[in-house]
Amino acid sequence: MFQIKKICCIGAGYVGGPTCSVIASMCPEITVTVVDVNESRIKAWNSETLPIYEPGLNEVVMSCRGRNLFFSTDIDSAIKEADLVFISVLSNPEFLAEGTAVKDLKDPDRVLIGGDETPEGQRAISALCAVYEHWVPKSRIITTNTWSSELSKLAANAFLAQRISSINSISALCESTGADVEEVARAVGTDQRIGSKFLKASVGFGGSCFQKDVLNLVYLCEALSLPEVASYWQQVIDMNEYQRKRFACRIIDCLFNTVTGKKIALLGFSFKKDTGDTRESSSIYISKYLMDEGAKLHIYDPKVLKEQIIQDLSQPSISGDNPERVSDLVTVSSDPYEACGSAHALVICTEWDMFKELNYEKIYHKMLKPAFIFDGRRVLDHLHPQLQNLGFQIETIGKKVTTRIPFTPSGGGGGPRLNEPPIKKTKV
């Protein structure tokens, strides 16, 4: 059987970099070269500060970089010398979760390899299987035709996104009835046919994959004249947008129906904890809705750079033809306590563990009164009694508010309206 000695991976992003770094680590006899046209990205991969944050990745890269792992902009040479080129030869979709990518690569649920049903295609599949068999049991390596492989990737992410939108829809019902979505999720999840994973209500899913893959599925169904199927999966995206807008409306409603000129501390900007990735982060859209109402945002995230936050909020889909408003309304803080100083409200948008450990008594004394906490990730449930004793007004996802400071909304009532259907995004 043909043995692979040199691998070329085109693309040094969130997938290519970690994937090929782990392959190099687990297969020391194979030379792995990751290439990219972005010179600054390659320079970062060759530096002491990697371009992405992922737990355990730095140790993997440092252990084999310069030995059998290389990062280069010389794409042509790498392709010519390679026995196998990732992306252009086989269908080998990844099933990585950012924040646990290294663990997922070293101990995957499955490795999926698709190829043509020709002698050449089957030989290529066998050669790639041999690479993964260095550390993955054969029973976890699934081989299919190319269509099955690609559709499996879309379907897997669509199913996960569907579960999140499903529990988020129930969270809205819980807030109206007095049920607690955490208790409902626990009761539902104990059914072995359903399981407990991805039943965590929140401000909505983000990241580069879920929305992209669901919209790809929608587009594919429309192109193949399956409008009912396309409409079904479009609802997963619509519910996610509704959840984000609903949370922003709740903030505006509780702050006496206006946030104009009010300082709001927004804690967390990455789409999930343990990553610096902000792509399609719910924080971006919640920030947009609050900026639309004139709120002064002070944003803190332990891993996202200031430049990335400003760039995300300045894009046309968020700031329209007025990107200058970002400099007027947004301040990026390097310290969570600084962000919360003199704020009317504290909004948690990312479930970073550090937010559970903050000194909330110190924060309360620095905030304006009444002081609000809007927990969009349910990370402070265990602290509710202490926080209420301090004087905080707490609002959280999927749980009816039992005590609220009374107010009378103004008749004109600005702010986004929930009865407006969410704006559908351009199909991928």
C-alpha positions as CSV (number, residue, x, y, z in Angstrom):
1,M,0.0,0.0,0.0
2,F,1.2,3.5,-0.8
3,Q,2.6,5.2,2.3
4,I,2.3,9.0,2.9
5,K,5.5,10.7,4.0
6,K,4.7,14.3,3.2
7,I,1.4,16.1,3.7
8,C,0.5,19.6,2.6
9,C,-2.4,21.5,4.1
10,I,-3.8,24.6,2.3
11,G,-5.0,27.1,4.9
12,A,-3.5,28.0,8.3
13,G,-6.7,29.0,10.0
14,Y,-8.8,27.6,12.9
15,V,-9.0,24.1,11.2
16,G,-5.9,23.6,9.2
17,G,-3.4,24.8,11.8
18,P,-4.6,22.7,14.8
19,T,-5.5,19.6,12.6
20,C,-2.1,19.4,10.9
21,S,-0.2,20.2,14.1
22,V,-1.8,17.2,15.8
23,I,-1.1,15.0,12.8
24,A,2.5,16.0,12.9
25,S,2.6,15.4,16.7
26,M,1.0,11.9,16.4
27,C,3.0,10.9,13.2
28,P,6.6,11.9,13.7
29,E,7.7,10.1,10.6
30,I,5.5,12.3,8.4
31,T,6.5,15.8,7.3
32,V,3.6,18.2,7.5
33,T,3.6,21.6,5.8
34,V,0.8,24.1,6.4
35,V,0.7,26.8,3.7
36,D,-1.2,30.1,3.4
37,V,-1.2,33.2,1.2
38,N,-1.4,35.3,4.4
39,E,2.2,36.1,5.3
40,S,1.4,37.7,8.7
41,R,-0.6,34.5,9.7
42,I,2.3,32.3,8.7
43,K,4.7,34.5,10.5
44,A,2.5,34.2,13.6
45,W,2.5,30.4,13.4
46,N,6.3,30.5,13.3
47,S,6.5,32.9,16.3
48,E,6.1,32.4,20.1
49,T,2.6,33.9,19.9
50,L,0.3,31.7,17.8
51,P,-2.4,33.4,15.7
52,I,-5.2,31.5,17.5
53,Y,-5.9,30.5,21.1
54,E,-6.8,26.9,21.7
55,P,-6.1,25.1,25.0
56,G,-3.1,22.7,24.5
57,L,-2.3,23.9,21.0
58,N,0.8,25.9,21.9
59,E,2.4,22.8,23.5
60,V,1.6,20.6,20.4
61,V,3.1,23.2,18.0
62,M,6.2,23.8,20.0
63,S,6.9,20.1,20.3
64,C,7.2,19.5,16.6
65,R,7.6,22.8,14.8
66,G,10.9,22.8,12.8
67,R,11.1,19.0,13.2
68,N,8.3,17.6,11.1
69,L,5.9,20.6,11.2
70,F,6.4,23.6,9.0
71,F,4.4,26.7,8.2
72,S,5.1,28.4,4.8
73,T,3.9,30.7,2.1
74,D,5.5,28.7,-0.6
75,I,2.4,27.0,-1.7
76,D,3.6,25.7,-5.1
77,S,6.6,23.8,-3.7
78,A,4.6,22.3,-0.8
79,I,2.0,20.9,-3.2
80,K,4.6,19.5,-5.6
81,E,6.4,17.7,-2.9
82,A,3.4,16.4,-1.0
83,D,2.0,12.8,-1.2
84,L,-1.3,14.1,0.1
85,V,-2.9,17.5,-0.1
86,F,-5.6,18.3,2.4
87,I,-8.7,20.1,1.0
88,S,-8.2,19.4,-2.7
89,V,-7.8,15.6,-2.8
90,L,-10.2,14.0,-0.4
91,S,-13.3,14.9,1.5
92,N,-12.2,14.7,5.2
93,P,-14.6,17.0,7.0
94,E,-13.6,18.1,10.5
95,F,-15.9,17.9,13.5
96,L,-13.9,20.1,15.9
97,A,-15.3,22.2,18.6
98,E,-13.4,25.4,19.3
99,G,-12.1,25.3,22.9
100,T,-11.6,21.6,22.8
101,A,-10.1,21.2,19.3
102,V,-6.8,19.6,20.4
103,K,-8.7,17.0,22.6
104,D,-11.2,16.4,19.7
105,L,-8.3,15.7,17.3
106,K,-6.4,13.4,19.7
107,D,-9.5,11.5,20.8
108,P,-12.2,11.9,18.1
109,D,-15.6,10.4,18.2
110,R,-15.1,9.5,14.6
111,V,-12.9,10.4,11.5
112,L,-14.9,10.7,8.3
113,I,-13.2,10.2,5.0
114,G,-15.0,10.4,1.7
115,G,-13.7,9.7,-1.8
116,D,-14.6,8.7,-5.3
117,E,-15.7,5.1,-5.8
118,T,-12.9,4.5,-8.3
119,P,-9.7,2.5,-7.8
120,E,-7.7,5.7,-7.5
121,G,-10.2,7.1,-5.0
122,Q,-10.2,4.0,-2.9
123,R,-6.4,4.0,-2.8
124,A,-6.4,7.6,-1.6
125,I,-8.9,6.7,1.1
126,S,-6.8,3.8,2.3
127,A,-3.7,6.0,2.4
128,L,-5.4,8.7,4.5
129,C,-6.9,6.0,6.8
130,A,-3.3,4.8,7.4
131,V,-2.3,8.2,8.6
132,Y,-5.2,8.4,11.2
133,E,-4.6,4.8,12.3
134,H,-1.4,6.0,14.0
135,W,-3.6,7.0,16.9
136,V,-7.3,6.5,16.0
137,P,-8.9,3.0,16.4
138,K,-10.0,1.6,13.0
139,S,-13.6,1.3,14.4
140,R,-13.8,5.1,14.6
141,I,-12.7,5.7,11.0
142,I,-15.7,5.9,8.7
143,T,-15.3,5.8,4.9
144,T,-18.0,6.9,2.5
145,N,-18.5,8.3,-1.0
146,T,-17.8,12.0,-1.4
147,W,-21.5,13.2,-1.2
148,S,-22.2,11.2,1.9
149,S,-19.1,12.7,3.6
150,E,-19.9,16.3,2.8
151,L,-23.6,16.0,3.6
152,S,-22.8,14.3,6.9
153,K,-20.8,17.4,7.9
154,L,-23.7,19.8,7.1
155,A,-26.2,17.5,8.8
156,A,-24.1,17.1,12.0
157,N,-23.8,20.8,12.5
158,A,-27.5,21.4,11.5
159,F,-28.6,18.9,14.1
160,L,-26.5,20.6,16.9
161,A,-27.7,24.0,15.9
162,Q,-31.3,22.7,15.9
163,R,-31.0,21.5,19.5
164,I,-29.7,24.9,20.6
165,S,-32.6,26.7,18.9
166,S,-35.1,24.2,20.3
167,I,-34.0,24.8,23.9
168,N,-33.9,28.5,23.3
169,S,-37.4,28.5,22.1
170,I,-38.4,26.7,25.3
171,S,-36.5,29.3,27.3
172,A,-38.9,32.0,26.0
173,L,-41.8,29.9,27.1
174,C,-40.3,29.3,30.5
175,E,-39.9,33.1,31.1
176,S,-43.6,33.5,30.4
177,T,-44.9,30.6,32.5
178,G,-42.6,30.5,35.6
179,A,-40.8,27.3,34.6
180,D,-37.0,27.2,34.7
181,V,-35.4,26.1,31.4
182,E,-32.4,24.6,33.3
183,E,-34.8,22.3,35.1
184,V,-36.7,21.5,31.9
185,A,-33.5,20.7,30.1
186,R,-32.3,18.4,32.9
187,A,-35.6,16.5,32.9
188,V,-35.6,16.2,29.1
189,G,-32.0,15.3,28.9
190,T,-32.3,12.3,31.2
191,D,-34.3,10.6,28.5
192,Q,-31.6,8.4,26.9
193,R,-33.2,8.8,23.5
194,I,-32.6,12.6,23.7
195,G,-29.5,13.0,25.9
196,S,-28.3,16.1,27.7
197,K,-25.8,17.6,25.4
198,F,-26.5,20.9,23.6
199,L,-29.5,21.6,25.7
200,K,-28.0,24.7,27.3
201,A,-30.2,27.8,26.8
202,S,-28.2,31.0,26.0
203,V,-28.2,34.1,23.9
204,G,-27.8,31.9,20.8
205,F,-25.2,30.0,19.0
206,G,-22.2,31.5,17.1
207,G,-19.0,30.5,15.5
208,S,-18.0,30.0,11.8
209,C,-19.7,26.6,11.3
210,F,-23.3,26.3,12.6
211,Q,-24.9,29.2,10.7
212,K,-22.8,28.7,7.6
213,D,-23.6,25.0,7.4
214,V,-27.3,25.4,8.1
215,L,-27.5,28.1,5.4
216,N,-25.6,25.8,3.0
217,L,-28.2,23.1,3.7
218,V,-31.0,25.6,3.1
219,Y,-29.4,26.7,-0.2
220,L,-28.9,23.1,-1.3
221,C,-32.5,22.2,-0.6
222,E,-33.8,25.3,-2.5
223,A,-31.5,24.4,-5.4
224,L,-32.8,20.9,-5.5
225,S,-36.5,22.1,-5.4
226,L,-37.1,21.0,-1.8
227,P,-38.7,24.3,-0.4
228,E,-40.4,22.6,2.6
229,V,-37.1,21.2,3.8
230,A,-35.3,24.5,3.2
231,S,-38.0,26.3,5.2
232,Y,-37.6,23.8,8.1
233,W,-33.9,24.4,8.4
234,Q,-34.2,28.2,7.9
235,Q,-36.3,28.3,11.1
236,V,-33.2,27.2,13.1
237,I,-31.5,30.4,12.0
238,D,-34.6,32.5,12.5
239,M,-35.0,31.3,16.1
240,N,-31.3,32.0,16.8
241,E,-31.8,35.6,15.6
242,Y,-35.0,35.9,17.6
243,Q,-33.2,34.8,20.8
244,R,-30.5,37.5,20.4
245,K,-33.0,40.3,19.7
246,R,-35.3,39.0,22.6
247,F,-32.4,39.3,25.0
248,A,-31.5,42.8,23.9
249,C,-35.1,43.9,24.2
250,R,-35.1,42.5,27.7
251,I,-32.1,44.7,28.6
252,I,-33.8,47.8,27.2
253,D,-37.1,47.0,28.8
254,C,-35.6,46.5,32.3
255,L,-33.5,49.7,32.0
256,F,-36.8,51.7,32.0
257,N,-37.3,51.4,28.3
258,T,-34.3,53.4,27.2
259,V,-30.5,52.8,27.1
260,T,-29.6,56.0,25.3
261,G,-26.4,57.4,26.8
262,K,-26.3,54.7,29.5
263,K,-23.1,52.8,30.2
264,I,-23.5,49.0,29.8
265,A,-20.7,46.6,30.6
266,L,-20.6,43.7,28.2
267,L,-18.5,40.8,29.5
268,G,-17.4,38.3,26.9
269,F,-17.1,38.9,23.1
270,S,-15.9,35.5,21.7
271,F,-18.7,33.2,20.6
272,K,-17.9,30.7,23.4
273,K,-15.3,30.3,26.2
274,D,-11.8,29.1,25.7
275,T,-11.4,30.6,22.2
276,G,-10.6,34.0,20.8
277,D,-12.9,33.5,17.8
278,T,-15.6,36.1,17.4
279,R,-17.1,34.9,14.1
280,E,-20.9,35.2,14.2
281,S,-20.7,35.7,18.0
282,S,-24.0,36.6,19.6
283,S,-22.1,39.4,21.4
284,I,-21.8,41.2,18.1
285,Y,-25.5,41.3,17.4
286,I,-26.5,42.2,21.0
287,S,-24.0,45.0,20.8
288,K,-25.6,46.1,17.5
289,Y,-29.1,46.2,19.0
290,L,-27.9,48.2,22.0
291,M,-25.8,50.6,19.9
292,D,-28.9,51.2,17.7
293,E,-30.5,52.5,20.9
294,G,-27.5,54.7,21.8
295,A,-26.1,52.7,24.6
296,K,-22.5,53.3,25.7
297,L,-20.8,49.9,25.6
298,H,-17.7,49.0,27.6
299,I,-16.6,45.6,26.4
300,Y,-14.2,43.1,28.1
301,D,-13.0,39.7,26.9
302,P,-9.9,37.9,28.2
303,K,-8.8,36.6,24.8
304,V,-10.3,38.9,22.1
305,L,-8.1,41.7,20.9
306,K,-9.4,45.3,20.9
307,E,-8.8,45.6,17.1
308,Q,-10.9,42.5,16.5
309,I,-13.8,43.9,18.5
310,I,-13.7,47.2,16.8
311,Q,-13.5,45.5,13.4
312,D,-16.5,43.3,14.1
313,L,-18.7,46.1,15.2
314,S,-17.6,48.4,12.3
315,Q,-18.7,46.0,9.5
316,P,-21.6,47.3,7.4
317,S,-24.0,44.6,8.5
318,I,-23.6,45.9,12.1
319,S,-23.1,49.6,11.8
320,G,-24.5,50.3,8.4
321,D,-23.2,53.4,6.7
322,N,-22.2,54.9,10.1
323,P,-19.1,53.0,11.3
324,E,-18.0,56.1,13.1
325,R,-20.6,55.4,15.8
326,V,-18.3,52.6,17.1
327,S,-15.7,55.1,18.3
328,D,-18.4,57.1,20.0
329,L,-20.3,54.3,21.6
330,V,-17.8,51.5,22.3
331,T,-14.9,51.3,24.7
332,V,-12.8,48.2,25.0
333,S,-11.6,47.6,28.5
334,S,-8.6,45.5,29.6
335,D,-10.2,44.8,33.1
336,P,-13.7,43.6,33.9
337,Y,-13.9,45.8,37.0
338,E,-13.0,48.9,34.9
339,A,-15.7,47.9,32.4
340,C,-18.3,47.8,35.2
341,G,-17.4,51.1,36.9
342,S,-20.4,53.5,36.9
343,A,-22.3,51.1,34.6
344,H,-26.1,50.8,34.7
345,A,-26.0,47.2,33.8
346,L,-23.6,44.2,33.5
347,V,-24.3,41.8,30.6
348,I,-22.7,38.4,30.4
349,C,-22.5,37.2,26.8
350,T,-19.7,34.5,27.0
351,E,-19.5,31.8,29.6
352,W,-15.8,32.4,30.6
353,D,-15.1,30.6,33.9
354,M,-13.5,33.8,35.3
355,F,-16.9,35.5,35.3
356,K,-18.0,33.1,38.0
357,E,-15.1,34.2,40.2
358,L,-15.4,38.0,40.0
359,N,-15.8,40.1,43.2
360,Y,-19.4,41.1,42.7
361,E,-19.5,43.0,45.9
362,K,-16.7,45.3,44.6
363,I,-18.6,45.5,41.2
364,Y,-21.9,46.4,42.9
365,H,-20.4,49.3,44.8
366,K,-18.8,50.7,41.6
367,M,-22.0,50.5,39.6
368,L,-24.9,53.0,39.4
369,K,-28.1,52.1,41.2
370,P,-30.3,50.2,40.6
371,A,-27.6,47.8,39.4
372,F,-28.6,45.1,36.9
373,I,-27.0,41.9,35.9
374,F,-28.2,40.2,32.6
375,D,-26.8,36.7,32.6
376,G,-27.1,35.5,29.0
377,R,-25.2,32.2,29.7
378,R,-26.6,31.1,33.1
379,V,-23.1,31.2,34.7
380,L,-24.2,32.9,37.9
381,D,-27.1,30.7,38.9
382,H,-25.3,29.5,42.0
383,L,-24.7,33.1,43.1
384,H,-28.2,34.4,42.8
385,P,-29.0,34.6,46.6
386,Q,-25.7,36.4,47.3
387,L,-26.1,38.8,44.4
388,Q,-29.7,39.6,45.4
389,N,-28.6,40.2,49.0
390,L,-26.0,42.7,47.7
391,G,-28.8,44.5,45.9
392,F,-28.4,43.4,42.3
393,Q,-31.5,43.1,40.0
394,I,-30.9,39.8,38.2
395,E,-32.3,38.9,34.8
396,T,-31.4,35.5,33.2
397,I,-32.2,33.4,30.3
398,G,-35.2,31.0,30.6
399,K,-36.3,31.9,34.1
400,K,-39.2,34.1,35.1
401,V,-38.3,37.2,37.0
402,T,-39.8,37.0,40.5
403,T,-38.8,40.5,41.8
404,R,-38.5,43.5,39.5
405,I,-38.1,47.2,40.2
406,P,-41.4,48.7,39.1
407,F,-41.5,51.3,36.4
408,T,-43.9,52.7,33.9
409,P,-42.8,52.5,30.2
410,S,-43.0,55.6,28.2
411,G,-45.8,55.6,25.7
412,G,-43.6,56.1,22.6
413,G,-41.4,53.3,23.5
414,G,-38.4,53.1,21.3
415,G,-36.3,50.0,20.8
416,P,-36.5,47.0,18.6
417,R,-39.8,45.2,18.4
418,L,-40.0,41.5,19.0
419,N,-43.1,41.1,16.7
420,E,-40.9,42.1,13.8
421,P,-39.7,39.0,12.0
422,P,-35.9,38.6,12.1
423,I,-34.1,39.8,9.0
424,K,-33.0,36.8,7.0
425,K,-29.3,36.8,6.1
426,T,-28.0,36.4,2.6
427,K,-27.9,32.7,1.8
428,V,-24.5,31.1,1.6
